[in-house]
Amino acid sequence: MAAAMRLVNKKIFTPGMGQHYLAFTTAAQVYSAGIKASQALPETVKIVEVGPRDGLQNEKVVVPTEAKINLINMLSESGLTVIEATSFVSPKWVPQMGDQVEVMKGIKKKPGVSYPVLTPNLRGFQAAVKAGASEVAIFGAASELFSKKNINCSVEESLQRFDEVMKAAKEAAVPVRGYVSCVVGCPYEGKVAPEKVAHVAKRLYSMGCYEISLGDTIGVGTPGSMTEMLEAVSREVPVSALAVHCHDTYGQALANILVALQMGISVVDSSVAGLGGCPYAQGASGNVATEDVVYMLHGLGIKTATCITTRRDGQVTKMSCRAQRRT
Amino acid sequence: MLATSMRRNHCGSMWIITEHEYPKFVKIVEVGPRDGLQNEKEIVPTGVKIQLIDMLSATGLSVVEATSFVSSKWVPQMADHTQVLQGIQRAPLTQYPVLTPNMQGFQDAVAAGATEVAVFGSASETFSRQNINCSIDESMLRFQEVINAAKERQIPVRGYVSCALGCPHEGRIEPSKVAEVAKRLYEMGCYEISLGDTIGVGTPGSMFKMLQMVKKDVPIDALAVHCHDTYGQALPNILTALQMGVSVVDSAVAGLGGCPYAPGSTGNVSTEDVLYMLHGMGIQTNVDLNKVIEAGDFICNALGRRTNSKVGQAKSGTL
């Protein structure tokens, strides 16, 4: 289902936007006349639950292995079909994921549920497969500076590293999901060009990733910038292979997800209890909460395969928050 | 041109086919000093209220709901209504509507210098009885009195319909009932009808259905949405309303005002978060977001609590 989108009048952003967050929302000097959209909403949306990985990775408290395993097991029972379990990044960089092997081996894998894990390089991939992983994910960035600061290499160099992982994954018949971070804005570069996002997304897709998750890493996106970016990306990658990974740092996540749905996207990443703050803005929120996403989707009559009942939902939320030692 | 249609597919889920243009300009109706503070546990000193309103006036907001002329027996937080209205420094292009539930309240408001008033109807019979102690029909009679008196003085009246997307007592509310009440208020003489999701249970699905019904009876440019963020749905609900042609949005600085029906939950949507979204879409508001954040910081300090606005929370961390 291709969206028919037309952006009437381009926005002009103030020069030197740099790092000032308000620049992402400065009133346009030239009015952007509006966005025409003609789109049917998807019947079903796949939720990719990233709480145990993206969520816990960004929490200050390091959660005990047992609690992580319990969380994942509970999530498995809620009907979710994809639960990102852990990350095979060196514990030197991400201590919260130091127990990756124990978590992977300790969880009760439910039939029909996938448990992807992050693998930044070949070494991580090999360790993941050895620990029983049957799906992996790789993380590119649409911003050069973010790539350098985050994984210590350029975007091009990271794609070459991922190529190795892709080859090994193909041989092992392990599906690979690709992430693109900073799809709307970067904490270092400011606004990110939609064409750059499209370029990186296309590369990952052409390399063999079955799905590309587009991440608004610092949550600065709005329905305006989100639409612009998705328009550019969907020219290069089929909409059915796209997902959105919205952060709620400025409260925009659900509105951004709604426009993504209106453009034909039917895969949404979210995190139980909105786990995971924003490492770039202390005290700010981070991942969008799975509960809030599911509430919206069900209210739209969209199926999600999760049965988030109040009780079950409350249990999962309480348990994950108890593990964090907060209410 | 707006062309909106909806059909259900064979599985029963809702497919929305929309063709929409967003409004060029959205008017923000700032309800923090009234709806916000009315629902805060802490009673804020008169001086602080006045300062808050003055700060909000300096942001460019064209409407700041100042106070409520309800009996202080019921709403002690608004007991200083006369002092507040007389104490604020009115910006030349800003309106300061006040709530007036009945003739007594209206007369007090006029005596205190009010130049715009608001009346509060409900789409739910039970909520009407529990909240203002009378049926919807009885409340309409009261409001007619107020509106007639206001007409004589050329004082504009804004109408609110609460429980537009759900009621804490009755549960689901039929869109046709919302339309009926909105139509009555509009025909009685209210220049604008604000449709309130009082307990924040609405989603883009129910917002769509409700607005589709209401706009058959009330012109779209006379409609406003007043969304609560109790379930985190306020911004997508507002976005849906904008897609359907609504161009007036109520919000509260710092997301003031919890939900009296769900302790611990959030209530009003934050003005800051709404502005962030609108500006990011290139929609003009004439409101300075930075100054709203400052006003939010001020009132949260006075209340001794954290802002409910995500933009406000992120700003203190500063990306």
Interface residues (C-beta under 8 A of the other chain):
Chain A: N9 K11 Q19 Y21 L22 F24 T25 T26 A27 A28 Y31 S32 A33 G34 I35 K36 A37 S38 Q39 A40 L41 E43 P187 I218 G219 V220 G221 T222 P223 G224 S225 D248 T249 Y250 G251 Q252 L254 A255 I257 L258 V259 Q262 C278 Y280 A281 Q282 G283 A284 S285 A289 D292 Y295 M296 H298 G299 L300 G301 I302 K303
Chain B: R8 N9 C11 G12 S13 M14 W15 I16 I17 T18 E19 H20 E21 Y22 P23 K24 G202 T203 P204 G205 S206 Y231 G232 Q233 L235 P236 I238 L239 T240 Q243 S270 D273 L275 Y276 M277 H279 G280 M281 G282 I283 Q284 T285 L289 N290 S309 K310 V311 Q313 A314 K315 S316 G317 T318 L319
